[in-house]
Amino acid sequence: MTAPALKPEEYFIKEEPYYEPVGDEIEIFQAAFEQKLPVLLKGPTGCGKTRFMEHMAWRLKKPLITVSCHDDLTASDLVGRFLVKGGETIWVDGPLTRAARSGAICYLDEVVEARKDTTVVIHPLADDRRVLPIEKLGEIVEAPDDFCLAISYNPGYQSVLKDLKQSTRQRFVALEFDYPAAELETNIVARETGVSHEIAAKLVKFAGMTRNLKGSGLEEGASTRLLVHAAKLIGTGVSPVAACQSAIAQALTDDTEMLAAVSELSSSLF
Amino acid sequence: MARTRLTFDKICATLDRCLDVEFSFLKTEQPAAIIAELDSDQQGYILEWVQRVASTNIQLSYQFITQATAVLDRMDRGIIEAWALHAMDMYDQSGLHAALNVIKSVDKFVQLSHERTAGAVFEDNVGVLSHFVHGLSGRQLKLAEADCVYTDTETLFLPPVIAQLQTTQENFLLYKIMVAYLWAQTRFGTFRESVSEALQEESDPQQFLDLFHALDSVRLEACIERELPGLHRELNRIKATLQADCSTDPSWATQVEELCAPDCDVATVLRLTRTAKGKDSPPRTLFYHGVLDIEAVETVMAQRLEKEKAQLRSVLRQIAEDMQDGEAEDSTEQKQFEANKKADPSQPEGFTIELTLQDQPVPIPEVVNRLTTSIVQDLGDIPDDYLQAAGEGEYDPALFLEKEVDPDDVWKGTYHEEGAFLYNEWDFRRQHYRKSWCAVREKDITPVHDDFVRATLGKYSGFIKQLRKTFEAMRDEDRLLKRQVHGDGIDIDALVEALADARDGSEMSDRLFTRMHRTERNIAVCFMVDMSGSTKGWINDAERESLILLAETLETLGDRYAIYGFSGMARKKCEIYRIKEFDEQYDSEVRARISGITPQDYTRMGFAIRHLTQKLLETEARTRILITLSDGKPDDYDNYRGEYGIEDTRRALVESRRAGIHPYCITIDREARDYLPHMYGAAGYTVIDAVYKLPLKVSDIYRRLTT
C-alpha cells in the first residue's frame, strides 16, 4: 500500500481535531479571517498553537500549509525558485506562493527562527495589499479572499537575536496562548489519551512543579504536549515515574542534577 | 626496577631538609628510625607525602610521620591521602590547632569517612534537593547546613551528614523527607498563628510547644499524604525500617482524626493543643521533624512581610500608572486594588488571587504573582492595606533592594569573606587545590574625566582610520557561493557549461546553483588588564592607550567585549575592577574609566583567570577569548611567586581551556619567553619588545586571533 500523496493546497482535514478553547480565541480567529487580517499566535512550546491551527483549518474548511521555520530558511524557500529540468529552467512555487494562489491558510511555525530577511517577504501579504510580489518571475500574486496568513512565536526565548521586528509584529492580530488552567488541562490530557482523570490530574500537578522550576534551572516547564506523551505511555502500562522520566524530564533537560530532582518530584507524587 | 631501601642517614638528611630543622629544632632521629624500618616503596610514599604536607606546615608534617607510619599497614593509601589532604584543608580553614587534631585522630577520620561513604552528605545533595524544593509550590526556599533540622520560613536548615540508614539512597531519602516536611510547615501555614503569643499564656511553655509540634506534625503528614502520596509511601517504609514508634496512643484517636481532615488548619492545632495538654501519653515528634524555632520564624517573617508589602505596593503603583497611561487623571490619588479569590483546588489555600482595579482585571506580572503567593502563604489572605498602590515617594526603593556589599567596607572589617567569590588555588607542592582560597571581589574604578582619551585619539588618528578600514573589511563576510548543489538561484555559467558537457557526452555536473552564504561573527572577548603596581608610568599609559584603540576598533567590528582590570594583595584581597562589562555601551563613562585605570598592588593571576572565565561562560557566544595584557610574571605578597604563581596560573588556564575558552597573553616582559610557553602554550602569547609599540600591536594581534 502506498500512502496517498496530495498537493498541500488540496489537503483538507476531514475529522475535527480535538481542541478545547481557553478563551475566545476561536471567535477572534474567525473574525480576523473574515476581515482578511493576518494572525500571530504567541505562547510557549507545546501549549496547543499548532493544534489550534488545525482545528481552525477544519472549522473554516481550508487547506492548511504549515512551514516550520529554521534559521536557514531563505526567502526562496517560502516564495519559490527556479529548478533545472531537461536543459530548461522551470519555476516551482514555494509554500507561501501556493497558499496565496489557491487561497489556503499558510501557517509559519516559530517564525522568529527564520532569518530576518526572510520574514520581510510576508509583509506585503500581511497588510491591506494582500499581494505577493515574485521578483524572479516579475509577477505579483494577488491573494484571494480566503487566503489567510498565520504565524507563531514563542516570546519565552528571551534572546535579542530571536525577537520579532516591530514592523512585522505590528501587522498582525495577536492571540496569546498559555498552558490551560489545571482543571481544563486535566480534561485535555484525559480526553486526548484516555487515561483516568486521577492520573491526568497528577500529571498536571507534576507539570506545575516543573513550571515552578522555570528560571531556576529549567528553561521551560513541561508543556501540555509532554503531558500527553507521558499519559500515552502510562496508558500502555509504563509506570508513571518511568513515563514522567522518559517523556517529560529527559525532554526538558540534560542536566543530571535537574534530572535527579525532577525524578524525585515525580516519585513523590505518584 | 625496585628501589633500594634508604638508609637511616639518608632519611635523616631528607627529613632535616623537608622539616627545616635548622629553624624548627625538630628531632628527626626517632621518625627517621621508624621510616628506615619500612620497605623501599613505603619509604618513598611516606617521604613524598611528608614533603607535600611540609609545604603547608612543618609541625603538621612532623606529626603526620608518626601517625602515618603507624597506620600504613592497615589503611588503604587512598584513605591516608584523603586524610592528609583533609588535614591540610583544615589548616587552610581553621589553623594549625584544628589541623593537628585531624592528624592525631586518624581513627576518627576513618570513622567519619565511613559515615560519609554510606551516608548522604549535604554538600553533594544540595543541588538536587534545592531543585526539588523549588519544584514544590510556594515561596522559593533556600537550603543551608545547620546542627539541627528547622526552618525560619525562608531557609530550610539540614544536618551536614545523614547516616542513620544503611545505604546512601535511603539516607538521601531521609533528606528528601526532611525537606518535604519543612516545606510543608511553610506551605501549609504552621506559622500563620502567633505561637509565641500562645506560649506566653502557658505555665509550661516548652511542654506546650512540644505538644503543638507533635500535633502539627500529624496534620502536616496528612497534608503530605494528600499532596505527595509517593513520598508518603516512602516515609512509611522508612519509619518501618527505623522501627520508629510513631503510632499514637488510641486515646488520641479523636484528635488525630480531626488533625488529618483536609480542612484542618493551624488554629485547630492550637485549640487541640490547649484542650489536650496534660493528657497522658501524648504523640511525640520524630527526629526528622526537627525543632520549632519560633523566634527565628517570627523575626524573619516580620521582616519579609514589611519588605513584601513595600514591594507589592510599589509594583501596584507602577501597574496603576501604566493602566491609566494617556488618561488625564489626577495621579496623586492612591489606587486601591481588589483581590478576587478564584477557586483553585490545586492550591493548598483553595484559591488563586486575581487582581482588579476599578473592576478592571489587571494583568499579573511574574513578580506580583511571586509576592502574592508568598504573602498568602504567610497570612492566608491578602489584607486590603497591602493592595493600596504606594503613594508618590512613599517608599525609598533602596529600602527593600538587596544591598550589595561595598568591597571596601568588607575589607575594612578585615578578613570578611562575606559577599566575595571564593576560588580554589592550585598548590603545586601539595599537588592539590587549596579550597576556597582566594576571596575575589569586583570593584568599580573611579572614572577620570580628563583629556587622556581625546589626546590618545588625536595622537593615533591616522592609525585609527587605518584600523577601522581593516576591521570593517572583516565585518562583512557575506558572499555569494557559486556552483552549489542546492541554492536560491541558478548559476547560469555552471548551467551553460553543464549543458555543453551533456551535449558533448560528458558527465553533467549537479552543482548548478548559487547560494548566499552569511558568516555571523559570534565572538565574545574579555580583556584582563594587569593593574599591578609595576605597571606604573609608561606601561600603564600604553595599556590605557591600547584599550582606547581596541575599543574603537571593536565598536566597528561589533564583537562583544568586556574589559576588566585585576590586582591583588594576598589571597583575601583579590580584586577585579570593572571597566566595561559585556552588555555595557562604550560611552563616555567607560572611556573615563579607562582613563582612570591606576596601578594598584600585586599580580596574582589565577583568581582573575578563574573569575573572568566564569564571566565569559555566562555570555552566549560561539567563540570565547580571554586576552591578558600583562607586564610580568605572576607575583603576589604572600607565597604567590616563582614556581607557585606560575603553576597556579597555568592550572587556571588549563581549567579555562577545558571550559572552551581560548586564552591568549600579550606581554611586554622580555623574559616572558622563559615562562609563558609553559603557561599559555607555544602559540598562545605575544611578546612586545617595546612598550610604545603596544597600542599599535594589540589591535593587529586581535585581528589575527579572530580570523
Interface residues (C-beta under 8 A of the other chain):
Chain A: T74 A75 S76 R81 F82 V84 G87 T89 R115 K136 S159 A181 A182 E183 V204 K205 G208 M209 T210 N212 L213 S216 G217 V241 E257 M258 A260 A261 V262 E264 L265 S266 S267 S268 L269 F270
Chain B: G127 V128 L129 S130 H131 F132 H134 G135 L136 S137 Q140 K176 A180 L228 P229 G230 L231 E234 D344 P345 S346 D488 G489 I490 L495 L499 A502 L512 M516 R518 E620
